[in-house]
């Protein structure tokens, strides 16, 4: 069963039929006679008839909605059940037996009679209609046209039988209502059959009588108009006929028939008059439309002439544009022959225009490319164009790459715009090489590299991912950039990204506390620049892990604090002196106390102010670039604020402070020590003078004593030649020798001291 386009008339007819059937079934179930007849004074509809109407109404309604899993099965079951009930009823009438189906669902308490021997059984013509309806629905299931034609025939038969029954009711012709048997279908049953069959015939509006009333042509409109009015006329006359019988206005059948014929004639005349006027209006509109078409043709001819002139001008402009275009342009016929070429095309391939117009397009394409990529046999329609690359071959057999834009005209001609892209291809190759180099450098770099678009990483190198504890693919196009920044620095990072993305700044450099995948933190330093890639604002930058540097800075700060404390609280005077201009850039309290200045005064002074004038010449030598590192201690005289001169010892060491060469000096006041040394030296000199005087005296004494001793020694020599007292002589000789040795020793000692001096 195929789905048809949803039709509101079919939906209304199926719902109306189902509602009517349900009302009648309710009347039988709850024994409400008014519901069984629906229309007062008419026969009651049997329960089985109402049930079949519900079945067929439901089957018809299913055709109007999207097919579900069991839609076709339900349609088949409902159609088959209605058909079987009709067939069983017909077989009971033909073969005169009672199967019990008539009162299977509801009990009819009407007493059997000659006219109604089987209470609860539907009329014979009603059962025939149900069988025809069922066959019509079942023949909708196959998709072949022959079955659809048979289905439409059965629907039309039901329409005809129900219409005959209705006419029999309107004009009192019982033969029309009963058809072979005395039982007749109720009037409302006939109405529902008529509605249901007409609606079912709309499922195939292009088959049978339905196509006469469903088309949009004038004939179809006239058929709908006339047939509707004729049905209305039959109903009106049938009603009038019943009223004349009721009030006995005509006593003779001949008079009644004559009046009816006259009325039919008069009403037919009115129908013809109405239809003629309607067709005349259509013809008038057609004539008016023809006149308008003629006027439009005249206007169109004028416009064609004007457009032709414009076309000629456009053709001239087109030719001028084609000839002056920088791109190569050529036109081919459907066989691939050149029919038009511009100067740029001739210049690009090296052929003259006359040569190209004698050639086919295959002759300028690289033969090697044609082997693997031949020219297409079918080109897209006129509304579409194809852009692709081809390798062309010049007249000198050199091959180059072009980009072609191919468009087909309505007359099967093909226009091609070709552009030499050899330089562009070379640039693309260089760009790919550059990108490969960038990838290689970035992937191997020890510095983190990142690219950001739309607030997410579109590229990170392995080092960047490693710093934050991720794999590169885990970070690319997955989460926002701020996810790798600790919450305390996230606002700063987000603002820096926004400033660059919106073009307020081109580059930034900042430090932030990062957040790794495992939740731990680390210090990182970001460098980033704004760029445009693919028409998108992009941030390209690098990142350095500065965790170790931060630790070193913290340690340095702690060292600086210790140094500052040592510098400030040192009991010895300490200075920092700039080597370039000898200005004092730092001084402690001990120095200020020693020299009698305040610290503020000292910080605005030059170290030369403390030197004696005669010592100033030697000062620049010690501050020259040749003097670096630890200096030899220097003893020099300095002048205090009050003019007091003191002797100081300076211990100095050159350092770099805040990027500036500085001399760190320690000053020791040694004035008292120097004075003590001077006093000691003076005492030493006096003692030495005294010793020298003693030596002089001893020297003189030794010479004075030795002189008489020499005389004595001479006398003893004389006495020795004639001694009178040998013992006395020996004693005198011994003493003299001993004295002589003492004097010699004293003289030797004196001479040694002289040598030492």
C-alpha positions, 0 to 999 in steps of 0.5 A: 500500500503506497502513501498518498498525499494527505487529503482533508476530505478523506480524513473528514469522511473517514472520521464521520463514518467511524463516528456514525458507526460507533454511535449506532453500535453504542445504541445497540449495546445500550439498547437506545433505539434513537442511536440505532436509527440516527435519523428519526423515522428511518430503518435502524442500521444493523450492528454488523453494518456499523462495525464494518463502517468502523473497520473501513473508516479506520482503514481509510484513515490509516492511509492519510498518516505516516506509515508506522511499523504495523500500519500496513498490517492493521490496514489489511486486517481491518479491510479483510474483516469488513470484507469477510463479514460482507461475504458471510452475510451474502452467502447466508442470503444466497444459500439460506442458512443462518451462521449466527453472525447476525446476532453475534455481537448484539441481539436484535429483539425484533420478531421474525417476519416474512420481510425480516426472517433473520433479525439483526442481518444487514440488507443484501445490497449493504452486504454487497457494498461492504464486499465491494469496499473490502475488495477495493481496499485490498486491491490498494495493497499491491503496487501494480496499476491494474489492481489500482484500476480494479480498486477504483472500479469497486469504489465506483460500484459502491458509489453507484449502488448507494446513490441508487438506494438514496434515489429510491428513498427520495422518490419512493421507488422500493426497487432501487432500495432492495435490489433482488431482496425485500430488505433494504439498507437504511438511508443513513447507511446509504449516505455513509456508503456514498461518502466513504466510497467517494472519499476512497476513490480520491486515493487514486484521483487519476483513475476512473471517474475521479479524474473527471472531478479532481482536475484543474482544467475548465472541463473538470471545473464544469463537471464539478459545478454541474454534477454538484448542482444536479445532485442538489436538484435531485435531492430538492425534487425528491424532497418536494415529491415527498411533501406533495405525497404527504399533503396529497397535492396531486391526485393523479400520477400523470399530473405528478410526472408532468409537473416533475418533468416541467420542473426538471426542464426549468431547473435544467434551463437554469443550470444551463444558463448558470453554466453558460454565464460561467463559461462566458465569464471564463471566455471573457477573461480568456479574451482579455488575457489574449489581448493582454498577451498580444499587448505584451507581445508587442511590448516584448518585441520592443524590448527584444529590439532594445535588448538586441541593441543592448546585447550588441553593446554588451557583446562589444563590451564582452569582447573587449573584456575577454580580450583585455582580461589577464586570465586566459579565456577560451570557448569550446564547442560540444566536440572540444574544438576551440571556437574563441580564445583571447590574447592572454590564452594565446600568450599563455600557451604560445600559439597564435589565435588562428592556430588555436582555432584549428585545434582541439583542447586535448592538444594543449593538455599534458598527454601523461595527465590525459592517460590517468585523468581524461577529459570528462564526457559530461559537464554540469548544467548551465547553472553550475561551474567546475573548478579544478587544476590541469597541466597544460603544455605550451607550444614549446612542449613545456608543461605548467599547472593551471587552475580552470573554471569550467562553465557550460552554456545552454547551447552546449558550448563550454567557457573556460577561464584558466590561470597559470598557478605555477608560482602559486603552486611553488608558494604552496610547496614552500608554505608546506615546507615552512609548515613542516619545518615549523612543526618539526622545530615546534615539536622538538622545541624545549620551549612550549609552543601553542596556537589559540583560536576561539578560546581553545588550543588548536595546536600545542607542541609536546613540551607545552602539553608535558608542562601541564601533564597532558598529551597534545591530543588531550588539549587540542580543541577540547577545553578552554585555555583558562583551564590550564591556569590556576583560579587565582590568575584566571581573570588575568589570563582571560583578559590577556586573551581577550585583548589580543583577540579583539585587537586592542594589543598585538602582544603580551608577556606575563607570568601566571600560576598554571594548573596541571592535569593532576591539580598541582600548580606550577609557574609558567611564563607566556609570550603571545602575539596576535595574528590572522590565520584563515580570517580568524583572530589567532594567538601564537605564542610560547611558554616557559616553565619557570618553576625552578626560576621562581624558586631561585628568585624566592631564595634570592629574595631571602638572600637579599633580605639577609644581605640587607640585614647584614649591611644595615646592622653591620657595626662597621661602616659599609658603602656601595659606590658606583664605579662610573661616577663615584656616587654613593648609592647605599650606606649604613648607619655605622658609616653615617655615625663615623663621618658625622653625616646623615644617611640622606646627606651621604646618598647625595655625595660623591666619595671623593669628598672624603679624600685629602686634596693631595690623595685625590690624584690616586683615587681614579686609578682604583676605580678604573675597569682594570680593578675588578673583584676583591681589592687589596686593602687600602690605608688612606686618610679621610676627612669627617664632616667636622674636618677631623682627619682620620686614617681608615683601612678600606676593604673593597669588592666589585659587584654588579648591583641592579645591572650597574658595576658597584664597589662594595666597601668596608671602612675601618677607622685605624687612627688610634692604631696608627697613632700607637704604631707611630709612638712605638716607632719613635720609642724604638728609634730612641732605644736604637739611638741609645744603643748606638751611643753605648756601642760608641762608648764601648768601642771607645773604651775598648780602644782606650783599654787596649792601648795600656794593655798593649804596653803591659803586654810589652813589659811582660815580654821583657820581664819574661826574659829575666823573671825574678818571681815566676809565680807573680809573673804567670799570674799577671800574664794570665789576667792580662790575657783574660782582659785582652780576650774580653776586650776583643769580644766586646769589640767584636760585639760592637762591630756586629751591631754596626753591621746589623744597622 
